[in-house]
C-alpha cells in the first residue's frame, strides 16, 4: 500500500504548533503510514525540540519536494535565518514565518507533489496579506482555485460543517443565501461519500434565529431561505433535513442521528462541537483538490513553551489525512470498476397439475 507524502506547515513559531508536531513525529511508527514533510524554519524546530528536552524526531533537510526521502522525516527550509522565539507573544515576524511555510507548501500542493496537507495553528491577526487573512480555509481554497469549500469539524461522535466561517456576526445574516447553503450541502454530501465512505449520508441543517424564528416572529430566514434550500438540495440528490432549532437539536443529542450537521455560522456549530470534542476534534476542508486537515485548536499562547500542550488533536489530524487518502483511492477504484447490477425481478411460480 502506497504511503502518502504529507506536507506539514509549522504554524506560528510562538505558539504550540511546533510542539505538537514534534511530540507526534517523535514516534517512528508514523513513518510506517506516511512520509512527513515539514515546511518551516529548522532553527525554530531545533529550539522547540531543545525546549521540550526531546532527542527525536531527527530529520533530513531537503531543498525541494523532489528530494523527499522515504521512511524519514523531511524538512523543507522556508527561512534559514535565526528568528527569536517568544512563546506566547503574537508578532508580525511570527506571522511572516507562518505564511512562508503555508505558501511554500501550497506551491508543492498545486504542482501535485503532495498527497495531503496538515496545517499547524496560526494567529490570524499577525498574518499580513493583500486581501486580509481570515484563516487557512479561505486562503487555501482561493490559492488552490476551488470555487467553494466546506469547513468540517469532526471526531468519532460528531461532524459539523459551516455555511459561514470567520465572519463578523453582524454580517452573517446577509451571507446566508439559498445558493450558499445548497453549495455547502452538495460539498458535504460528496465528501461524506468519497472521503468518509458513507454510502447515503444524512445531513441535518440548523436554522439561523432563536427557535427557528418562531414562525417569523424573530426572523424569516428559516422560512424564506433555509427551508427552500433544503428542499431544492433534496431534489438535487442531497439527503438533508431541517431547519432545526440549534439549542434543542444539540440539547436532545439529535446530532447522533446524522452524519453531519450544517450550522449557519461559526459559534453556532463550534461551541457545541468543542463541548463534545475539545481534545480530539480535527478540522477538515472538504471540496479541495487536495486533502487538508488541521488540529481543532489555536496557537495556545497561554501554554506555549511549557511542554503541556496535548498533541492528540494534531495526531488525529495527521491520521485523518492518511485515512481520507486511502478512502479516496478506494472510492475511485469502486467507481472505475463497479459491480454489475441488475434490478431484482419477482419470480413467478406455478403448480403443475398432475
C-alpha positions as CSV (number, residue, x, y, z in Angstrom):
1,X,0.0,0.0,0.0
2,X,1.5,3.4,-1.0
3,X,2.4,5.8,1.7
4,X,1.1,9.3,1.2
5,X,3.5,12.3,1.2
6,X,2.0,14.7,3.7
7,X,3.1,18.3,4.0
8,X,3.0,19.9,7.5
9,X,3.3,23.6,7.9
10,X,5.0,24.8,11.1
11,X,2.3,27.2,12.2
12,X,3.0,30.2,14.4
13,X,6.5,29.7,16.0
14,X,5.5,31.5,19.1
15,X,2.6,29.1,19.7
16,X,2.2,25.3,20.3
17,X,2.4,24.3,16.7
18,X,5.9,23.0,16.6
19,X,5.5,21.4,20.0
20,X,2.6,19.2,18.9
21,X,4.3,18.4,15.6
22,X,7.5,17.3,17.4
23,X,5.5,15.3,20.0
24,X,3.7,13.3,17.3
25,X,6.7,12.8,14.9
26,X,9.0,11.6,17.7
27,X,7.1,8.3,17.3
28,X,8.8,6.5,14.5
29,X,5.8,4.3,13.9
30,X,4.3,7.3,12.0
31,X,6.8,6.5,9.2
32,X,5.0,3.2,8.6
33,X,1.9,5.2,7.4
34,X,3.2,8.3,5.7
35,X,6.2,10.3,4.6
36,X,6.0,13.6,6.5
37,X,7.5,16.8,5.0
38,X,7.7,19.7,7.4
39,X,7.7,23.2,6.0
40,X,9.4,25.6,8.3
41,X,12.5,27.1,9.9
42,X,15.0,24.4,11.1
43,X,16.3,26.7,13.8
44,X,12.8,27.2,15.2
45,X,12.3,23.4,15.0
46,X,15.6,22.7,16.9
47,X,14.8,25.3,19.5
48,X,11.5,23.7,20.3
49,X,13.0,20.3,20.4
50,X,15.6,21.5,22.9
51,X,12.9,23.3,25.0
52,X,10.9,20.1,25.2
53,X,14.0,18.1,26.1
54,X,13.4,15.6,23.2
55,X,16.1,14.0,21.0
56,X,13.6,12.9,18.4
57,X,12.5,13.3,15.7
58,X,15.6,13.5,13.6
59,X,15.0,15.0,10.2
60,X,16.7,15.4,6.9
61,X,17.0,18.8,5.3
62,X,15.9,18.9,1.6
63,X,15.9,21.8,-0.8
64,X,12.7,20.9,-2.5
65,X,10.0,18.3,-2.6
66,X,11.6,16.3,-5.4
67,X,14.4,15.3,-2.9
68,X,12.0,13.8,-0.4
69,X,13.3,10.8,1.5
70,X,11.0,7.9,2.2
71,X,11.0,6.5,5.8
72,X,12.3,9.7,7.2
73,X,11.0,13.0,8.5
74,X,11.8,15.6,5.9
75,X,12.1,19.4,6.4
76,X,12.0,21.9,3.6
77,X,13.5,25.2,4.7
78,X,11.2,28.2,4.3
79,X,13.6,30.5,6.1
80,X,17.0,29.7,7.5
81,X,17.6,32.9,9.4
82,X,17.5,32.8,13.2
83,X,14.2,34.0,14.4
84,X,13.8,34.9,18.1
85,X,11.1,32.6,19.6
86,X,8.9,34.5,22.1
87,X,6.5,31.9,23.4
88,X,3.0,33.3,24.0
89,X,3.6,36.6,22.2
90,X,1.9,37.5,18.9
91,X,4.3,39.2,16.4
92,X,4.4,40.2,12.8
93,X,7.7,38.3,12.5
94,X,6.0,35.1,13.7
95,X,3.1,35.7,11.3
96,X,5.5,36.1,8.4
97,X,7.2,32.8,9.3
98,X,3.9,31.0,9.4
99,X,2.8,32.4,6.0
100,X,6.1,31.5,4.4
101,X,5.5,27.9,5.4
102,X,1.9,27.9,4.1
103,X,2.8,29.4,0.8
104,X,5.7,27.0,0.1
105,X,3.6,24.0,1.0
106,X,0.8,25.3,-1.3
107,X,3.2,25.7,-4.1
108,X,4.1,22.0,-3.9
109,X,0.4,21.0,-3.5
110,X,-0.5,22.9,-6.6
111,X,2.2,21.1,-8.5
112,X,0.8,17.7,-7.5
113,X,3.8,16.8,-5.3
114,X,1.8,16.3,-2.0
115,X,-1.0,13.8,-1.3
116,X,-2.3,15.8,1.7
117,X,-1.6,18.8,3.9
118,X,-1.8,19.3,7.7
119,X,-1.6,22.8,8.9
120,X,-0.5,23.8,12.4
121,X,-2.3,26.7,14.1
122,X,-1.6,30.3,13.2
123,X,-2.6,33.7,14.7
124,X,-4.8,35.4,12.0
125,X,-4.0,38.9,13.3
126,X,-0.3,38.6,12.6
127,X,-0.5,37.3,9.1
128,X,-0.5,40.1,6.5
129,X,-1.8,39.5,3.0
130,X,-3.1,41.9,0.4
131,X,-6.7,40.9,0.9
132,X,-6.5,40.2,4.6
133,X,-6.2,36.8,6.2
134,X,-9.2,35.3,7.9
135,X,-8.0,31.8,8.2
136,X,-6.5,28.8,6.5
137,X,-9.7,27.6,4.9
138,X,-10.5,30.7,2.8
139,X,-6.8,31.3,2.0
140,X,-6.1,27.8,0.8
141,X,-9.4,27.5,-1.1
142,X,-8.5,30.6,-3.1
143,X,-4.9,29.6,-3.6
144,X,-5.9,26.2,-5.0
145,X,-8.5,27.7,-7.3
146,X,-11.5,25.9,-5.8
147,X,-14.9,27.5,-6.4
148,X,-16.1,26.7,-2.9
149,X,-15.1,24.6,0.1
150,X,-16.6,23.5,3.4
151,X,-15.1,23.6,6.9
152,X,-15.9,20.4,8.7
153,X,-15.1,19.8,12.3
154,X,-15.0,16.2,13.2
155,X,-14.3,13.4,15.7
156,X,-15.7,9.9,16.1
157,X,-19.0,11.2,17.5
158,X,-19.9,14.2,15.5
159,X,-19.3,16.2,12.3
160,X,-20.2,19.9,12.0
161,X,-20.0,21.9,8.8
162,X,-20.3,25.7,8.5
163,X,-22.1,27.9,5.9
164,X,-20.1,30.9,7.1
165,X,-16.8,30.7,8.8
166,X,-14.6,33.5,10.2
167,X,-17.1,36.3,9.7
168,X,-18.4,39.1,12.0
169,X,-21.8,38.1,13.4
170,X,-23.2,41.4,12.1
171,X,-22.5,40.1,8.5
172,X,-23.8,36.6,8.9
173,X,-27.5,37.0,8.0
174,X,-26.8,38.7,4.7
175,X,-24.3,35.9,3.8
176,X,-26.9,33.1,4.4
177,X,-28.3,32.7,0.9
178,X,-30.1,29.8,-0.7
179,X,-27.2,29.3,-3.2
180,X,-24.6,29.3,-0.4
181,X,-26.5,26.7,1.6
182,X,-27.0,24.4,-1.4
183,X,-23.4,24.6,-2.4
184,X,-22.2,23.6,1.1
185,X,-24.8,20.8,1.2
186,X,-23.5,19.4,-2.1
187,X,-19.9,19.6,-0.9
188,X,-20.8,17.9,2.4
189,X,-22.7,15.1,0.7
190,X,-20.0,14.3,-1.8
191,X,-17.3,14.5,0.9
192,X,-19.1,12.2,3.2
193,X,-19.4,9.6,0.4
194,X,-15.9,10.0,-1.1
195,X,-13.8,11.0,2.0
196,X,-15.6,9.1,4.8
197,X,-17.1,6.1,2.9
198,X,-20.7,6.8,3.9
199,X,-23.0,5.5,1.1
200,X,-26.1,7.6,1.8
201,X,-25.2,10.3,4.2
202,X,-27.9,12.1,6.3
203,X,-27.3,15.8,6.8
204,X,-29.1,18.0,9.4
205,X,-29.4,21.7,8.7
206,X,-29.8,24.2,11.5
207,X,-31.8,27.4,11.5
208,X,-30.3,30.8,12.0
209,X,-32.6,32.5,14.5
210,X,-33.6,31.6,18.0
211,X,-36.3,28.9,18.0
212,X,-36.1,28.8,14.2
213,X,-37.5,32.3,14.1
214,X,-40.8,31.3,15.8
215,X,-42.8,31.4,12.5
216,X,-41.3,34.8,11.6
217,X,-41.6,36.5,15.0
218,X,-37.8,36.5,15.3
219,X,-36.6,36.4,11.7
220,X,-37.8,34.9,8.4
221,X,-34.5,33.3,7.1
222,X,-35.7,29.8,8.0
223,X,-38.9,30.2,6.0
224,X,-37.6,32.3,3.2
225,X,-34.1,30.9,2.6
226,X,-33.1,27.8,4.6
227,X,-36.1,25.6,4.1
228,X,-36.3,26.3,0.4
229,X,-32.5,25.5,0.1
230,X,-33.1,22.2,2.0
231,X,-36.0,21.3,-0.4
232,X,-34.0,22.1,-3.5
233,X,-30.9,20.2,-2.3
234,X,-33.1,17.1,-1.7
235,X,-34.4,17.4,-5.3
236,X,-30.8,17.5,-6.5
237,X,-29.8,14.3,-4.7
238,X,-28.7,15.5,-1.2
239,X,-30.3,13.6,1.7
240,X,-30.9,16.5,4.1
241,X,-33.4,17.6,6.7
242,X,-34.3,20.8,8.6
243,X,-34.0,23.5,9.5
244,X,-33.8,22.6,13.2
245,X,-33.6,25.0,16.1
246,X,-30.0,24.7,17.2
247,X,-30.4,24.7,21.0
248,X,-33.0,21.9,21.1
249,X,-31.1,20.0,18.4
250,X,-27.9,19.7,20.4
251,X,-29.7,19.6,23.8
252,X,-31.6,16.4,22.6
253,X,-28.4,15.0,21.1
254,X,-30.1,14.7,17.8
255,X,-26.7,15.0,16.1
256,X,-26.2,11.3,16.8
257,X,-28.9,10.6,14.2
258,X,-27.0,12.3,11.4
259,X,-23.7,12.0,9.6
260,X,-23.1,15.8,9.5
261,X,-24.7,18.9,11.0
262,X,-24.6,22.1,8.8
263,X,-24.5,25.2,11.0
264,X,-25.2,28.7,9.7
265,X,-22.3,30.4,11.5
266,X,-19.1,29.7,13.4
267,X,-20.1,29.7,17.0
268,X,-23.4,28.1,16.4
269,X,-21.5,25.0,15.3
270,X,-18.2,25.2,17.1
271,X,-19.5,25.8,20.7
272,X,-21.4,22.5,20.8
273,X,-18.7,20.7,18.8
274,X,-15.9,21.8,21.2
275,X,-18.0,21.0,24.2
276,X,-18.2,17.4,22.8
277,X,-14.8,17.1,21.1
278,X,-12.4,19.7,22.5
279,X,-9.4,17.4,22.9
280,X,-9.6,15.1,19.9
281,X,-11.5,17.1,17.3
282,X,-10.0,17.9,13.9
283,X,-10.7,20.4,11.1
284,X,-11.1,19.1,7.5
285,X,-11.6,21.3,4.4
286,X,-13.9,19.4,2.0
287,X,-14.2,20.4,-1.6
288,X,-10.5,21.0,-2.3
289,X,-8.4,19.2,-5.0
290,X,-6.1,18.0,-2.1
291,X,-6.7,16.7,1.4
292,X,-6.2,19.4,4.1
293,X,-6.6,18.8,7.8
294,X,-5.6,20.6,11.0
295,X,-5.9,20.3,14.7
296,X,-9.0,21.9,16.1
297,X,-7.3,24.4,18.4
298,X,-5.5,27.6,18.1
299,X,-1.9,28.8,18.9
300,X,-2.3,28.1,22.6
301,X,-0.2,31.2,23.5
302,X,-1.1,30.7,27.2
303,X,0.6,27.3,27.3
304,X,3.3,27.7,24.6
305,X,6.8,26.6,25.6
306,X,5.6,24.9,28.8
307,X,5.6,21.3,27.5
308,X,1.9,20.8,28.4
309,X,0.2,21.1,25.0
310,X,-1.7,18.0,24.1
311,X,-0.7,16.5,20.7
312,X,-3.9,14.4,20.4
313,X,-5.8,16.7,18.0
314,X,-2.7,17.1,15.8
315,X,-2.2,13.4,15.7
316,X,-5.8,12.8,14.8
317,X,-5.5,15.4,12.1
318,X,-2.5,13.6,10.6
319,X,-4.1,10.2,10.8
320,X,-7.4,11.5,9.4
321,X,-5.5,12.8,6.4
322,X,-3.9,9.4,5.9
323,X,-7.3,7.7,6.3
324,X,-9.0,10.0,3.8
325,X,-6.2,9.5,1.3
326,X,-6.8,5.7,1.3
327,X,-10.6,6.2,1.3
328,X,-10.4,8.4,-1.8
329,X,-8.3,5.8,-3.6
330,X,-10.8,3.1,-2.7
331,X,-13.7,5.3,-3.8
332,X,-12.1,6.0,-7.1
333,X,-11.4,2.3,-7.7
334,X,-15.1,1.4,-6.9
335,X,-16.2,4.0,-9.5
336,X,-13.8,2.6,-12.1
337,X,-14.8,-1.0,-11.5
338,X,-18.4,-1.1,-10.4
339,X,-20.0,-4.3,-9.6
340,X,-22.5,-5.4,-12.2
341,X,-26.1,-4.6,-11.2
342,X,-29.4,-5.8,-12.4
343,X,-32.7,-5.0,-10.9
344,X,-34.2,-7.9,-9.0
345,X,-37.3,-9.3,-10.6
346,X,-40.0,-11.2,-8.8
347,X,-40.0,-14.8,-9.8
348,X,-43.4,-16.3,-10.7
349,X,-44.1,-19.9,-9.8
350,X,-47.0,-22.2,-10.8
351,X,-48.0,-25.5,-9.6
352,X,-48.1,-28.2,-12.2
353,X,-51.4,-30.1,-12.2
354,X,-50.9,-33.8,-12.1
